[in-house]
Amino acid sequence: MVKATGLRVGLKKGYPTQKLAKPMKISNRKGTLNKRTKFVREVVREVVGFAPYERRLIELLRVGHDKRALKYAKSRLGTHVRGLRKRDEMSAALRAIQQAARARGGK
């Protein structure tokens, strides 16, 4: 927007004012992960483990059926984007499991 000049007429008419910085809306930061929530979720995942549908997703990913895993996640979670996120999360978990097995001296 153009800066006002203080004149009564013209494109830049009006009293020259200074824009105030608006505080951030709560709705803009909604869903952002904080440290405590992340830690609690990690502890719960470690204690409880995976849900049955998540174990099946991992199994589908293990044998290389990525598209089938996405379709299964979509059917369980309701939307395409949620299915994509869950498939990515489970493939990351599978990589972590395989990496831990290699570090232990497994296969």
Secondary structure in CASP SS format (residue, H / E / C, confidence):
PFRMAT SS
TARGET T0000
AUTHOR 0000-0000-0000
METHOD secondary structure of the structure
MODEL  1
M C 1.00
V C 1.00
K C 1.00
A C 1.00
T C 1.00
G C 1.00
L C 1.00
R C 1.00
V C 1.00
G C 1.00
L C 1.00
K C 1.00
K C 1.00
G C 1.00
Y C 1.00
P C 1.00
T C 1.00
Q C 1.00
K C 1.00
L C 1.00
A C 1.00
K C 1.00
P C 1.00
M C 1.00
K C 1.00
I H 1.00
S H 1.00
N H 1.00
R H 1.00
K C 1.00
G C 1.00
T C 1.00
L C 1.00
N C 1.00
K H 1.00
R H 1.00
T H 1.00
K H 1.00
F H 1.00
V H 1.00
R H 1.00
E H 1.00
V H 1.00
V H 1.00
R H 1.00
E H 1.00
V H 1.00
V H 1.00
G C 1.00
F C 1.00
A C 1.00
P H 1.00
Y H 1.00
E H 1.00
R H 1.00
R H 1.00
L H 1.00
I H 1.00
E H 1.00
L H 1.00
L H 1.00
R H 1.00
V C 1.00
G C 1.00
H C 1.00
D H 1.00
K H 1.00
R H 1.00
A H 1.00
L H 1.00
K H 1.00
Y H 1.00
A H 1.00
K H 1.00
S H 1.00
R H 1.00
L H 1.00
G C 1.00
T C 1.00
H H 1.00
V H 1.00
R H 1.00
G H 1.00
L H 1.00
R H 1.00
K H 1.00
R H 1.00
D H 1.00
E H 1.00
M H 1.00
S H 1.00
A H 1.00
A H 1.00
L H 1.00
R H 1.00
A H 1.00
I H 1.00
Q H 1.00
Q H 1.00
A H 1.00
A H 1.00
R H 1.00
A H 1.00
R H 1.00
G C 1.00
G C 1.00
K C 1.00
END
